[in-house]
């Protein structure tokens, strides 16, 4: 009897702890979604944490049409899609080379790539700013894409390199005996076997690049290159907080990563499971 009571008490405490942790994580999201459907007067009168006195959807129309949110979404989509595809392409080449062609300084080369993971992006902002001006890519979509590729590439190489090392060498040797080139082996043999890892990495890259504010703000000064995260900050007034519009823009901005994860979550879960087992 005591064992059963202790087991039930343990489950109750565990469930309570998980509920509290989930509440802490979900509270900001819940407040943001509710504020997107409330007027500023309602928020000022009843506070942020409250249900709408009446449901108001005019904020979404205002930020989309008056705030030209569509152009910012277009910039974010272009930067994210190109950045993810280019990072996965470069990361797969680098990861395959380091994983399957070990040489005397291979660990040193990998360490050089990984050094970038140990420093915050604020350290690079000044040299990146001057370099982008020198190259003529500042305040352009291509400049922001190149920055994201360079910043996300080390982690991508590390993850894909670890996964490529788990592929049996006999498969690659058989392809070489059949006369396949190394690039053909990578494209026809290695990448199809790496779909779960590539899918998981692609979802992470999509989320990181789409939600980035720092580089999008540092690498642009006009609407032609600014992304949705910069647009959200523009709805904040200087003297009065535009809670409704800012939260409505935030809700619109969070939809693409949520849809991305909902569509490709099976690849993400499978990739994480394979990475954990191996």
Residue, then its C-alpha position, 0 to 999 in steps of 0.5 A: x500500500x505504501x509503495x502504491x501511495x508513493x508511486x501515485x504521489x510521485x506521478x502527481x508531483x511530476x505532473x504538477x511540475x510539468x504543468x508549472x513549467x509548461x505554464x511558464x513557457x506558454x504564458x508569454x505566447x498566450x498573452x501575445x495571442x490574446x492581446x492581438x485580439x484586444x483593443x489598446x483601450x482594453x489592454x490599458x484598462x484591464x491589463x495584459x493578462x486578461x480575456x478580451x472584453x470583445x474580440x477585435x480583429x482590426x489590428x491584423x488588417x491594420x498591420x498588414x495593409x497600413x504597415x505593409x507587413x506583406x513586403x517584410x514577410x516576402x523579405x523574410x521568406x526569401x532570406x530564410x528559404x535561400x539561407x536554409x538551402x544554401x547552408x544545407x548545401x554547403x554544410x553537407x559538402x563540408x560535413x561529408x569531406x570532414x567525415x569521409x576524408x580524414x587527414x592529418x589536420x581534419x580535426x583542426x579544420x573542424x575546430x576552426x569551423x566550430x570556433x564561431x559557435x563559442x562567441x556571440x554575434x555581437x562580437x562580429x557586428x563591427x567587422x561584418x558591417x565594414x566588410x558588407x559595406x566594402x563588398x556592396x551588400x549592406x542593406x541588401x537581401x544577399x548580404x543578410x543571406x550571406x551573414x546567415x550562411x556564415x553564422x549557421x554553417x559551423x553547427x550545420x557542419x558539425x551535425x551533418x558530419x556526425x550523421x555522415x560518419x554513421x553511414x556504412x563505408x561499404x555502401x560508399x565503396x560499392x558506389x566507387x567500384x561502380x564508377x560513381x564520382x564522389x559528388x555523385x556518391x554524396x547526391x545519390x547515396x549519402x543525402x537520401x540516407x540523410x533525409x531525417x538529419x537534413x529535415x531536422x537541421x532544416x527546421x532548426x535553420x528555418x526557425x533560427x533565420x526566420x526569428x532572427x532580429x539582430x542581424x536583420x536589424x544590423x544589416x539593413x536600414x530600409x524596408x527593402x532588406x528588413x524582415x518581419x522581426x524588424x517590422x514587429x519592432x517598428x509598431x512600438x510607439x515612441x510615447x504610447x505602446x501599440x500593444x494590439x498592432x505589435x502583438x498582431x504582427x507578432x502572431x502573423x510572424x510566428x505562423x510560418x515557423x509553426x506551419x513549417x514544424x507542423x508539416x515536417x515534424x515527422x522528419x524532425x522527430x525522426x532525425x532527433x531520434x536517430x541522432x540520439x541513438x547513434 
